[in-house]
Amino acid sequence: MAGPLVIVESPTKAKKITEFLRGEDTGGASPTVIASVGHIRDLVSKAKELPEGKQKEWWSYLGIDPDDDFKPYYKVYDKKKDTVAELRRALKNADALYLATDEDREGEAIAWHLLQVLKPPKDMPVYRMVFHEITAPAIREAFANPRELDQLLVDAQETRRLLDRLAGYDLSQVLWKKVNRGLSAGRVQSVATRLVVEREREIMAFVSADWWDIKGVFAASSEPIPFGAKLIALDGVRVATGNDFNDDGALTRDDRVILNEETVRSLAAELQTSPFSVRSVESKPYRKRPFAPFTTSTLQQVAGRRLKVSAKQVMSMAQSLYQQGYITYMRTDSTNLSAAAVTAAKSEITERYGASAIEGKSRTWGKKAANAQEAHEAIRPAGDRFRRPEEVRNEVPPGEARLYEIIWQRTVASQMIDAIGETVTVRLGSLTASGRDAEFSAAGTVITERGWMQVEDWRTDDTDAENDDDTERRLPQLKVGDGLDATEITPEGHSTKPPARFTEASLVGKMEELGVGRPSTYASIMETIQGRGYVWKKGSALV
């Protein structure tokens, strides 16, 4: 007796799903699972591929008829004709069709195109099977509870595809005529290229400014733990630092003084023999929440930095982990976790760090992207029990194992308590023999409860790795009036720096912030703008 036909996107996924659905009760034979290997058709790219009578229309080069409500014309890829033939043969022997492509715009569109091309009999049941992870429970649940095709998602994807063609084809022809053949423009790639160009122009127009300050190392006679401090004020006026200059090299504040080399060296010489004392000690609580679970964008940024790989490589490894059932679907802009995921994370926390490390109330994170959809879960380890990184390390290549560990750490950390402690700021000063008043400042943070920081390396995350505001640095116990010895007084010259060039990670972040592109396109856009020669890499920077 005939069984259902299940169509998925990749052969790896087909193999796994076949294994999971073997023996499922379908009322007939076991399901047959076949991969479409992505899209099977696209807009026609040549006028001769259109129906007769349409090939000489003014819009024929577009494959879209703007005069007929922007009607699109599609063609099956030549390389997919054998796949379509195989699917049609399998459909003849099936009693139901399950379209099990990815649950996003692109996946919904692939399912719709399959339906349009295969044209199953009108009396054949057609189901949309969706899942966020490739595990036996998830696949069986999806098979048992399918839904209908979401035409709104299909329309959304088709609209984006038509806009890509309408914007890209005409602009690309201009590039061919004015610059060189083989170049292209597009709704997303052109914006990404412009962001890099504008940043480069900012760097070229930047005017550097110079300023000097003094770094000192001090120790209290009562507790001789040395600590560093910087000159912040001279004679009651704040000393200018890099943040006080604009891109033209001009000082932006009237209440700042710019110190030159001569002044600083003379002052440093006087301070070598001047007595220092503590003028104020300010203490305030320190608290830092864990980062939100990964979206596609934040995974590409964080993993790209930590593993020193491209966005394309991050997505390739994530795709492999997803298809093997290690993580959930890797194209998402949601930071939400399911109840099962939260339970699994809390189980890991309890076992490793104790129940006291679990956050008492559910955490929520607001949308970060301008056009976030949040239809899926965040990227997390698959299943209702997370496989441990040390287990996965023995089952997948090293890069994938490290990526899994990063995802595992982020997911588990997101359900742990805040890191808490105390930040202390000490002001110290000296009056020189010539009557000049120099004030220095030192700050330190002592973390008393590490919380989620027990799990995740937080200093190299979404934020600037060079920002040391949260660096744990212990200061000695000091009180106002304590005398201090200056063990080092060092003049230091500085110059303002132009904006940093984009890296793949920071460009993806900027695109997400502006609502340009989608999680599924970031990696391919990075590849396109470099492959076409619009942008090239200098180290990790995009130029």
VEXDREN-2710 file (C-alpha; in Angstrom, 1 decimal):
% VEXDREN-2710
k/r/px/py/pz
1/MET/0.0/0.0/0.0
2/ALA/1.3/3.5/-0.9
3/GLY/2.8/5.7/1.8
4/PRO/3.3/9.5/2.0
5/LEU/6.0/11.4/0.2
6/VAL/8.0/13.8/2.4
7/ILE/10.0/16.5/0.6
8/VAL/12.9/18.2/2.5
9/GLU/15.6/20.6/1.3
10/SER/18.8/18.6/1.9
11/PRO/20.0/15.0/1.4
12/THR/21.5/15.0/4.9
13/LYS/18.2/16.0/6.4
14/ALA/16.4/13.4/4.3
15/LYS/18.6/10.7/5.7
16/LYS/17.9/11.7/9.3
17/ILE/14.2/12.1/8.8
18/THR/13.9/8.8/7.1
19/GLU/15.5/7.2/10.2
20/PHE/13.2/9.0/12.6
21/LEU/10.0/8.3/10.6
22/ARG/10.7/4.6/10.0
23/GLY/7.8/2.6/11.5
24/GLU/5.6/5.6/12.0
25/ASP/1.9/4.8/11.7
26/THR/0.7/6.2/8.4
27/GLY/-2.0/3.7/7.6
28/GLY/0.1/2.4/4.9
29/ALA/3.8/2.1/3.9
30/SER/6.5/4.0/5.6
31/PRO/7.1/7.6/4.4
32/THR/9.5/8.2/1.5
33/VAL/11.7/11.1/2.1
34/ILE/13.4/12.9/-0.8
35/ALA/15.4/16.1/-1.0
36/SER/14.7/19.0/-3.4
37/VAL/18.2/20.4/-2.7
38/GLY/16.9/23.9/-2.2
39/HIS/14.9/25.9/-4.8
40/ILE/13.8/24.0/-7.9
41/ARG/12.9/27.1/-10.0
42/ASP/13.4/30.9/-10.3
43/LEU/12.4/33.8/-12.4
44/VAL/13.3/33.4/-16.1
45/SER/16.5/35.2/-17.0
46/LYS/16.2/35.4/-20.8
47/ALA/13.4/36.6/-23.0
48/LYS/13.4/33.4/-25.0
49/GLU/12.3/31.5/-21.9
50/LEU/9.0/33.3/-21.8
51/PRO/5.9/32.1/-23.5
52/GLU/5.5/33.0/-27.2
53/GLY/3.8/36.3/-27.5
54/LYS/5.6/37.7/-24.4
55/GLN/9.2/37.4/-25.7
56/LYS/9.2/40.8/-27.4
57/GLU/7.5/42.8/-24.6
58/TRP/9.5/45.7/-23.2
59/TRP/9.8/43.9/-19.8
60/SER/10.9/40.6/-21.2
61/TYR/14.4/40.9/-19.9
62/LEU/13.0/41.2/-16.3
63/GLY/10.8/38.1/-16.4
64/ILE/8.2/40.2/-14.6
65/ASP/5.2/41.9/-16.3
66/PRO/4.6/45.3/-14.5
67/ASP/1.6/45.9/-16.7
68/ASP/-0.2/42.8/-15.4
69/ASP/0.1/43.4/-11.6
70/PHE/3.8/42.5/-11.7
71/LYS/3.1/38.9/-12.8
72/PRO/6.2/36.8/-12.5
73/TYR/7.3/34.1/-14.9
74/TYR/9.2/31.1/-13.5
75/LYS/11.4/28.4/-15.0
76/VAL/12.7/25.1/-13.5
77/TYR/16.5/25.2/-13.2
78/ASP/18.1/22.9/-15.9
79/LYS/20.1/21.2/-13.2
80/LYS/16.9/20.5/-11.2
81/LYS/15.0/18.8/-14.0
82/ASP/16.2/15.3/-12.9
83/THR/15.2/16.1/-9.3
84/VAL/11.7/17.2/-10.4
85/ALA/11.3/14.1/-12.5
86/GLU/12.3/11.9/-9.5
87/LEU/9.8/13.8/-7.3
88/ARG/7.0/13.3/-9.8
89/ARG/7.7/9.6/-10.0
90/ALA/7.6/9.3/-6.2
91/LEU/4.4/11.3/-6.0
92/LYS/2.6/8.9/-8.3
93/ASN/3.2/6.1/-5.8
94/ALA/2.3/8.3/-2.7
95/ASP/-1.0/8.7/-0.9
96/ALA/-0.1/12.1/0.7
97/LEU/2.4/14.9/0.2
98/TYR/4.3/16.5/3.1
99/LEU/6.2/19.6/2.3
100/ALA/8.9/19.7/5.0
101/THR/11.1/22.6/3.9
102/ASP/12.5/25.1/6.4
103/GLU/10.0/27.2/8.3
104/ASP/10.9/30.7/7.1
105/ARG/10.0/32.8/4.1
106/GLU/12.5/31.0/1.8
107/GLY/11.4/27.5/3.0
108/GLU/7.7/28.4/2.6
109/ALA/8.4/29.7/-0.9
110/ILE/10.3/26.4/-1.8
111/ALA/7.3/24.4/-0.6
112/TRP/4.9/26.6/-2.7
113/HIS/7.1/26.2/-5.9
114/LEU/7.2/22.4/-5.4
115/LEU/3.4/22.4/-5.1
116/GLN/3.1/24.5/-8.3
117/VAL/5.5/22.3/-10.3
118/LEU/4.5/18.9/-9.0
119/LYS/0.7/19.5/-9.3
120/PRO/-0.5/16.6/-7.0
121/PRO/-3.9/15.2/-7.7
122/LYS/-6.8/17.2/-6.3
123/ASP/-7.8/14.4/-4.0
124/MET/-4.3/13.9/-2.6
125/PRO/-3.9/15.4/0.9
126/VAL/-1.1/18.1/1.0
127/TYR/0.4/19.1/4.3
128/ARG/3.0/21.6/5.5
129/MET/5.4/19.9/7.9
130/VAL/7.5/22.2/10.0
131/PHE/10.1/21.7/12.8
132/HIS/12.9/23.8/14.4
133/GLU/15.3/20.9/15.2
134/ILE/16.1/17.6/13.7
135/THR/15.5/15.2/16.6
136/ALA/13.3/12.2/16.7
137/PRO/10.6/13.7/19.0
138/ALA/10.5/17.0/17.0
139/ILE/10.2/15.2/13.6
140/ARG/7.6/12.8/14.8
141/GLU/5.6/15.7/16.4
142/ALA/5.8/17.7/13.2
143/PHE/4.7/14.7/11.1
144/ALA/1.7/14.0/13.4
145/ASN/0.7/17.7/13.5
146/PRO/1.2/19.4/10.1
147/ARG/-0.3/22.7/9.1
148/GLU/-1.4/24.3/5.9
149/LEU/0.9/26.3/3.5
150/ASP/1.2/29.9/4.7
151/GLN/0.4/32.0/1.6
152/LEU/1.3/35.2/3.4
153/LEU/4.9/34.0/3.9
154/VAL/5.0/32.9/0.3
155/ASP/3.8/36.3/-0.9
156/ALA/6.4/38.0/1.3
157/GLN/9.2/36.0/-0.1
158/GLU/8.0/36.5/-3.7
159/THR/7.7/40.2/-3.2
160/ARG/11.3/40.4/-2.0
161/ARG/12.4/38.3/-5.0
162/LEU/10.6/40.5/-7.4
163/LEU/12.1/43.6/-5.8
164/ASP/15.6/42.1/-6.1
165/ARG/15.1/41.5/-9.8
166/LEU/13.4/44.9/-10.5
167/ALA/16.1/46.9/-8.6
168/GLY/19.1/44.7/-9.5
169/TYR/18.7/44.1/-13.2
170/ASP/18.5/47.7/-14.3
171/LEU/21.2/48.8/-12.0
172/SER/23.4/45.9/-13.1
173/GLN/23.0/46.9/-16.7
174/VAL/24.2/50.4/-15.9
175/LEU/27.3/48.9/-14.2
176/TRP/28.0/46.7/-17.2
177/LYS/27.9/49.8/-19.5
178/LYS/29.7/52.3/-17.3
179/VAL/32.2/50.1/-15.3
180/ASN/32.6/46.5/-16.4
181/ARG/30.6/43.4/-17.5
182/GLY/29.9/40.8/-14.9
183/LEU/29.2/43.3/-12.1
184/SER/25.9/43.4/-10.3
185/ALA/23.8/45.7/-8.0
186/GLY/21.1/44.7/-5.7
187/ARG/18.7/45.8/-3.0
188/VAL/20.9/44.5/-0.2
189/GLN/24.4/44.1/-1.7
190/SER/24.5/47.7/-2.9
191/VAL/23.6/49.0/0.5
192/ALA/26.2/46.8/2.2
193/THR/28.8/48.1/-0.3
194/ARG/27.8/51.7/0.4
195/LEU/28.2/51.2/4.1
196/VAL/31.8/50.1/3.6
197/VAL/32.5/53.0/1.1
198/GLU/31.0/55.6/3.5
199/ARG/33.1/54.3/6.4
200/GLU/36.2/54.5/4.2
201/ARG/35.4/58.1/3.3
202/GLU/35.0/58.9/7.0
203/ILE/38.4/57.4/7.6
204/MET/40.0/59.4/4.8
205/ALA/38.4/62.6/5.9
206/PHE/39.4/62.1/9.6
207/VAL/41.8/64.6/11.1
208/SER/43.8/63.3/14.0
209/ALA/44.3/65.3/17.2
210/ASP/47.1/64.9/19.7
211/TRP/46.9/65.1/23.5
212/TRP/49.0/64.1/26.5
213/ASP/48.3/62.8/29.9
214/ILE/50.1/61.0/32.8
215/LYS/49.8/57.4/34.0
216/GLY/50.9/56.7/37.5
217/VAL/51.4/53.6/39.6
218/PHE/50.6/54.0/43.3
219/ALA/50.7/52.1/46.6
220/ALA/49.3/52.8/50.0
221/SER/51.7/52.5/53.0
222/SER/49.0/50.5/54.9
223/GLU/48.3/48.0/52.1
224/PRO/51.1/48.0/49.5
225/ILE/49.1/46.6/46.6
226/PRO/50.1/48.6/43.5
227/PHE/47.4/50.0/41.3
228/GLY/47.3/52.2/38.2
229/ALA/45.7/55.6/37.9
230/LYS/45.5/58.3/35.2
231/LEU/45.6/62.1/35.4
232/ILE/42.1/63.4/34.9
233/ALA/42.3/67.1/36.0
234/LEU/45.0/69.8/36.3
235/ASP/44.3/72.9/38.5
236/GLY/40.6/71.9/38.7
237/VAL/40.1/71.6/34.9
238/ARG/39.4/68.3/33.3
239/VAL/42.1/67.0/31.0
240/ALA/41.0/66.4/27.4
241/THR/40.9/62.8/26.2
242/GLY/40.1/61.2/22.8
243/ASN/36.3/61.4/23.3
244/ASP/36.5/65.2/23.6
245/PHE/37.6/65.7/19.9
246/ASN/35.5/65.5/16.8
247/ASP/36.4/63.9/13.5
248/ASP/38.0/67.2/12.4
249/GLY/40.4/67.1/15.3
250/ALA/38.8/70.0/17.1
251/LEU/38.0/70.1/20.8
252/THR/34.2/69.9/21.4
253/ARG/34.1/71.1/25.0
254/ASP/35.1/74.4/26.6
255/ASP/35.6/72.9/30.0
256/ARG/38.6/70.8/29.0
257/VAL/42.3/71.5/28.8
258/ILE/44.6/70.0/26.1
259/LEU/48.0/69.2/27.6
260/ASN/51.0/69.2/25.3
261/GLU/54.2/67.2/25.7
262/GLU/56.3/70.0/27.3
263/THR/53.6/70.7/30.0
264/VAL/53.2/67.0/30.8
265/ARG/56.9/66.2/31.1
266/SER/57.5/69.2/33.4
267/LEU/54.5/68.2/35.5
268/ALA/55.6/64.6/35.7
269/ALA/59.1/65.6/36.9
270/GLU/57.5/67.6/39.7
271/LEU/55.1/64.8/40.7
272/GLN/58.0/62.3/41.1
273/THR/58.8/63.9/44.5
274/SER/55.3/65.2/45.4
275/PRO/53.2/63.6/48.2
276/PHE/49.9/62.0/47.1
277/SER/46.8/61.3/49.2
278/VAL/43.3/59.9/48.6
279/ARG/40.7/62.6/48.1
280/SER/37.5/60.5/47.6
281/VAL/36.4/56.9/47.5
282/GLU/33.1/56.2/45.7
283/SER/31.5/52.8/45.7
284/LYS/28.5/51.6/43.8
285/PRO/26.9/48.2/43.1
286/TYR/27.9/46.3/39.9
287/ARG/25.4/44.1/38.1
288/LYS/25.6/42.6/34.6
289/ARG/23.0/40.5/32.9
290/PRO/23.8/37.6/30.6
291/PHE/23.6/38.2/26.9
292/ALA/20.4/37.2/25.0
293/PRO/20.4/33.8/23.3
294/PHE/21.8/33.8/19.7
295/THR/20.1/35.1/16.6
296/THR/21.6/34.5/13.2
297/SER/23.3/37.9/13.3
298/THR/24.7/37.7/16.8
299/LEU/26.0/34.2/16.2
300/GLN/27.8/35.3/13.0
301/GLN/29.3/38.2/14.9
302/VAL/30.4/36.4/18.1
303/ALA/31.5/33.2/16.5
304/GLY/33.2/35.1/13.7
305/ARG/35.3/37.0/16.3
306/ARG/36.0/34.1/18.6
307/LEU/36.8/31.5/15.9
308/LYS/38.3/34.0/13.4
309/VAL/36.2/32.8/10.5
310/SER/33.9/34.4/8.0
311/ALA/30.2/34.7/8.2
312/LYS/29.9/32.1/5.5
313/GLN/32.0/29.7/7.4
314/VAL/30.0/30.2/10.6
315/MET/26.7/29.5/8.7
316/SER/28.2/26.5/7.0
317/MET/29.2/24.9/10.3
318/ALA/25.8/25.9/11.9
319/GLN/24.0/24.3/8.9
320/SER/25.9/21.1/9.4
321/LEU/25.2/21.1/13.2
322/TYR/21.5/21.7/12.5
323/GLN/21.2/18.9/9.9
324/GLN/22.9/16.5/12.2
325/GLY/20.5/17.3/15.0
326/TYR/22.8/19.2/17.3
327/ILE/21.2/22.6/17.2
328/THR/17.9/24.3/16.3
329/TYR/17.3/26.1/13.0
330/MET/20.1/28.6/12.5
331/ARG/18.2/31.3/10.5
332/THR/16.3/33.3/13.0
333/ASP/16.0/36.8/14.5
334/SER/14.3/35.6/17.7
335/THR/15.9/35.6/21.2
336/ASN/13.1/33.5/22.6
337/LEU/13.6/30.0/24.1
338/SER/10.9/27.4/24.4
339/ALA/9.8/26.0/27.8
340/ALA/11.5/22.8/27.0
341/ALA/14.8/24.6/26.2
342/VAL/14.6/26.6/29.5
343/THR/14.0/23.4/31.4
344/ALA/17.0/21.7/29.7
345/ALA/19.2/24.8/30.4
346/LYS/18.2/24.9/34.1
347/SER/18.9/21.1/34.4
348/GLU/22.5/21.7/33.1
349/ILE/22.9/24.7/35.5
350/THR/21.7/22.7/38.5
351/GLU/24.0/19.8/37.8
352/ARG/27.1/21.9/37.2
353/TYR/26.7/25.0/39.3
354/GLY/23.9/24.3/41.8
355/ALA/20.2/25.4/41.8
356/SER/21.2/28.7/43.4
357/ALA/22.8/29.8/40.0
358/ILE/19.4/29.7/38.2
359/GLU/17.6/33.0/37.6
360/GLY/14.4/33.0/39.5
361/LYS/12.2/34.7/36.9
362/SER/12.0/34.2/33.2
363/ARG/14.2/36.5/31.1
364/THR/13.0/38.4/28.1
365/TRP/15.0/40.4/25.6
366/GLY/13.5/43.1/23.4
367/LYS/13.9/43.1/19.6
368/LYS/17.3/44.3/18.4
369/ALA/16.8/44.2/14.7
370/ALA/14.7/46.9/13.0
371/ASN/12.8/44.2/11.0
372/ALA/12.9/41.3/13.4
373/GLN/10.2/38.7/12.8
374/GLU/10.8/36.4/15.8
375/ALA/8.8/33.5/14.3
376/HIS/11.3/30.9/15.6
377/GLU/13.3/30.1/18.7
378/ALA/16.7/31.4/19.2
379/ILE/19.6/29.2/18.1
380/ARG/20.2/26.7/20.9
381/PRO/21.3/23.1/21.4
382/ALA/18.6/20.8/20.1
383/GLY/16.3/18.5/22.1
384/ASP/14.9/18.5/25.6
385/ARG/18.3/17.5/27.0
386/PHE/21.3/19.4/25.8
387/ARG/24.3/17.3/24.7
388/ARG/27.4/18.4/26.5
389/PRO/30.2/20.1/24.6
390/GLU/32.6/17.4/25.7
391/GLU/30.4/14.7/24.1
392/VAL/29.9/16.6/20.9
393/ARG/33.7/17.2/20.6
394/ASN/34.2/13.5/19.9
395/GLU/31.5/13.4/17.2
396/VAL/32.0/16.4/14.9
397/PRO/35.0/18.3/13.3
398/PRO/36.9/20.8/15.7
399/GLY/35.3/23.9/14.2
400/GLU/31.8/22.6/14.6
401/ALA/32.5/21.4/18.1
402/ARG/33.8/24.9/19.1
403/LEU/30.7/26.5/17.5
404/TYR/28.4/24.1/19.4
405/GLU/30.2/24.9/22.6
406/ILE/29.7/28.7/22.0
407/ILE/25.9/28.1/21.4
408/TRP/25.7/25.8/24.5
409/GLN/27.4/28.4/26.7
410/ARG/25.2/31.2/25.5
411/THR/22.0/29.2/26.0
412/VAL/22.9/28.0/29.5
413/ALA/24.3/31.4/30.6
414/SER/21.0/33.1/29.5
415/GLN/19.2/31.3/32.3
416/MET/21.7/32.0/35.1
417/ILE/21.7/34.8/37.7
418/ASP/23.3/38.1/37.1
419/ALA/27.0/38.7/37.9
420/ILE/27.2/41.1/40.8
421/GLY/29.9/42.9/42.7
422/GLU/31.1/46.4/43.5
423/THR/32.8/49.1/41.5
424/VAL/35.0/51.5/43.4
425/THR/36.3/54.8/42.0
426/VAL/39.2/56.4/43.8
427/ARG/40.3/60.0/43.3
428/LEU/43.8/60.9/44.5
429/GLY/45.9/64.0/44.1
430/SER/49.0/66.1/44.8
431/LEU/50.0/69.7/45.0
432/THR/53.4/70.2/43.4
433/ALA/56.1/72.5/44.7
434/SER/55.2/75.1/42.0
435/GLY/51.6/75.1/43.2
436/ARG/50.0/73.0/40.4
437/ASP/47.1/70.7/41.5
438/ALA/47.1/67.3/39.8
439/GLU/44.2/64.8/40.3
440/PHE/44.3/61.2/39.2
441/SER/41.5/58.6/39.1
442/ALA/41.5/54.8/39.4
443/ALA/38.6/52.4/39.1
444/GLY/38.2/48.7/39.9
445/THR/35.5/46.2/39.9
446/VAL/35.3/43.3/42.3
447/ILE/32.9/40.6/41.2
448/THR/31.5/38.8/44.3
449/GLU/29.0/36.5/42.5
450/ARG/30.1/35.4/39.0
451/GLY/26.7/34.0/38.1
452/TRP/26.5/33.4/34.3
453/MET/30.2/34.5/33.9
454/GLN/31.1/31.0/35.2
455/VAL/29.9/29.7/31.8
456/GLU/30.7/32.3/29.2
457/ASP/33.8/34.3/28.1
458/TRP/32.1/37.6/28.3
459/ARG/35.0/39.9/27.4
460/THR/35.0/38.9/23.7
461/ASP/31.3/39.2/22.9
462/ASP/28.9/41.4/20.9
463/THR/30.6/44.5/22.5
464/ASP/33.9/45.9/21.7
465/ALA/36.5/43.5/23.0
466/GLU/38.8/46.4/23.9
467/ASN/36.2/48.0/26.2
468/ASP/37.6/47.3/29.6
469/ASP/34.8/49.0/31.7
470/ASP/33.8/45.6/33.1
471/THR/37.3/44.3/33.6
472/GLU/37.7/42.8/37.1
473/ARG/40.5/44.7/38.8
474/ARG/40.9/44.8/42.6
475/LEU/41.9/48.0/44.4
476/PRO/43.4/48.1/47.9
477/GLN/41.2/49.1/50.8
478/LEU/41.5/52.9/50.9
479/LYS/39.9/55.8/52.8
480/VAL/40.0/59.6/52.3
481/GLY/43.2/61.1/53.6
482/ASP/45.4/57.9/53.2
483/GLY/48.9/58.8/52.0
484/LEU/50.1/57.2/48.8
485/ASP/53.5/56.6/47.3
486/ALA/54.0/57.2/43.5
487/THR/56.2/54.3/42.3
488/GLU/55.9/55.3/38.6
489/ILE/54.9/58.6/36.9
490/THR/54.9/58.2/33.1
491/PRO/54.0/60.9/30.5
492/GLU/52.0/59.4/27.7
493/GLY/51.2/60.9/24.3
494/HIS/48.0/59.9/22.4
495/SER/46.4/60.6/19.0
496/THR/42.7/60.2/18.2
497/LYS/41.9/57.3/15.8
498/PRO/39.5/57.3/12.9
499/PRO/36.5/55.1/13.0
500/ALA/37.4/51.4/12.7
501/ARG/36.9/49.7/9.4
502/PHE/34.0/47.2/9.2
503/THR/34.8/43.6/9.7
504/GLU/32.3/41.0/8.4
505/ALA/31.0/40.7/12.0
506/SER/30.5/44.5/12.5
507/LEU/29.0/44.9/9.0
508/VAL/26.4/42.2/9.7
509/GLY/25.6/44.0/13.0
510/LYS/25.2/47.3/11.2
511/MET/23.0/45.8/8.5
512/GLU/20.8/44.2/11.2
513/GLU/20.6/47.5/13.1
514/LEU/19.4/49.3/9.9
515/GLY/17.0/46.5/8.9
516/VAL/19.0/45.7/5.7
517/GLY/18.8/42.1/4.6
518/ARG/17.6/39.0/6.5
519/PRO/19.4/36.3/8.6
520/SER/19.4/34.0/5.5
521/THR/21.2/36.6/3.4
522/TYR/24.0/38.0/5.6
523/ALA/26.6/35.4/4.8
524/SER/25.9/35.3/1.0
525/ILE/26.0/39.2/0.8
526/MET/29.4/39.1/2.5
527/GLU/30.6/36.6/-0.1
528/THR/29.1/38.5/-3.0
529/ILE/30.5/41.9/-2.3
530/GLN/34.0/40.4/-1.9
531/GLY/33.7/37.9/-4.7
532/ARG/32.7/40.7/-7.2
533/GLY/35.6/42.8/-6.1
534/TYR/33.6/45.7/-4.6
535/VAL/35.2/45.1/-1.2
536/TRP/38.4/43.3/-0.2
537/LYS/39.8/42.2/3.0
538/LYS/42.9/43.7/4.7
539/GLY/43.5/41.4/7.5
540/SER/40.0/41.0/9.0
541/ALA/38.9/44.5/7.9
542/LEU/36.7/45.3/4.9
543/VAL/38.1/47.9/2.5
END
